[in-house]
Amino acid sequence: MLPIVLLSVFGIVVLFLGFSKSKNILLPATLLFLLVTLIANFVDWNHQYLYFNDMLWGNNASMVFSGIVLLSAFFVVALTRGFEQEGEAAQPAEYYGIMLFSLVGAIMMISYENLIILFVGVEILSVSIYILTGSDKRNLRSNEAALKYFLMGAFATGIMLFGMALMYGATGSFVISDISEIIGTRAWNEQSQLLYAGLLMLLVGLLFKVSAAPFHFWTPDVYDGAPTIFTAYMSTIVKTAGFAALYRLLAGSLASLQDYWFATLATITVLTLLAGNVTAVYQTSFKRMLAYSSISHAGYLLIALTSLTAKSQSSILFYSLAYSLSTVSAFGVLILVSQQQASNNYDAFNGLAKKNPFLAFVLAVSMLSLAGIPLTAGFMGKLFVFTDAAQKGTIWLLVVAILASAIGIYYYFRVLIAAYFKEGDLATIRIAPFYKVVLIIVTTLTIVLGLFPDLVLQLV
Amino acid sequence: MFSEATAAIPDVIQQVKIQHYIFLATALFVIGIVGVLTRRNAIVIFMSVELMLNSVNLLLITFSAYRSDPAGQVFVFFIMAVAAAEVAVGLAIIVMIYRNTRTIDVGFLNKLKF
């Protein structure tokens, strides 16, 4: 409860700070607020809590999920240096405020007990992100991305709500634990038809938010069109919160129906893995490739969700953390390079290693982690997820996933080949000291978590 | 369906069977979906989305009344409030696009292709 209250108050404070003459205070203030919230997030450690008339539920795992979201938000906000250079059109206070408000939605999605909170959380997060996507107001690509995301997102919300209504009709409750109890009294093939229809529509709505195929078609356009810093923001936070919400729904209330939804979800997993990885190969833009890579990582996370073993939660948790860290540093490098080259394509990275060995190294670690090469966090994440699938006994799913990650190595290494082996005239890029510190921390975390994954796993 | 709780429902409500309400809500919902998928004007698409949300409201109120359970009606208030907030942001995005392109036809959404 505390982080939600704090973030709401801090968001308003940041908006008021925007009135002050010196805009320089905004970034440190937002970072401080995020740090305070991150600490306050863990006050209930080792207690299972229910707040707001039993509508919000939490335990250690949900606190760690919120921690991941807050940490990635902290890193992304730390990389937002440069709002103030965008001239009259930039309104840093609003952007920082909206970012803080959107985190309220993310935390609500992670720790809901009542479907009302899930809906409100999804909407707070999505509406904030629609605004951030369209924040480059004069840029037609940004406009287009915002409108596409908005129309598709509202459409998905409608489907999700219809599913919730049908589930309410079938069970008579919005509360996760009550639904689980009511469903548990009957066998999986004796449930009301409304429940099945509702469950499917609710899943479609949520899978749309985490961009699983075949509901992924908006992702590349929106990620490509949005300002890069907000692409980094949404690809980390929406994904983590969305998967926490899906896990809570499936494990908390629908676990007894696994025989029913397993086939559907497994099909979607395979489609997502193939659609994400195969299409990513054909991209010429690094930013667009990262969008497809986020689809393929949704596929890997779906494997853990589909298997739903006792360890699924910690696998999803670790994988989201590893994915968030690598994505933040990949986008961090992309922002610097694309400012210099005015291009997001692979060619922009040609010869990066010659004069910018630090940036090339950060990029290399992040790409290795995304591709799942040993000694990085991404490898351990994939290992845990694949172990889940093996435990569940779905070997065919495992085979598809391993083939998909083999394809992944090809397109992740393309940018490394451009950076290390191609000739280019990229000049030395000046990196602000603070920016550099963030990149160092994220890269170190990626390597440390790859060597000692227990640091995080023992928390849950 | 709902036979166990029929005694608690007032007779006035029972005069119309719950199936009729479910069909009506589903029909409205499908009209909304078809509207989103076929229309080219951003405002009309947006109206279709609102129609979908309102069909959900109708469905929730129906279940709520036939179950004598207030939770569904509470949810409707949340949906109305959130839908209003979404309208504010959505119309702002559409106005922003209109200022730049002088059109709100979604056919212009073709800058982003691979």
Interface residues (C-beta under 8 A of the other chain):
Chain A: L115 I116 F119 V120 E123 V127 Y130 I131 G134 K137 R138 L140 R141 N143 E144 A145 A146 L147 K148 F150 L151 A154 F155 T157 G158 I159 L161 F162 M164 A165 L166 Y168 G169 G172 S173 F174 S192 P220 D221 D224 G225 Y282 Q283 T284 S285 R288
Chain B: M1 I22 A25 F29 G32 I33 V36 A42 I45 F46 V49 M52 L53 S55 V56 L59 L60 T62 F63 R67 D69 A71 G72 V74 F75 F78 I79 V82 A85 E86 V89 G90 I93 I94 M96 I97 N100 T101 V106 F108 L109 K111 L112 F114
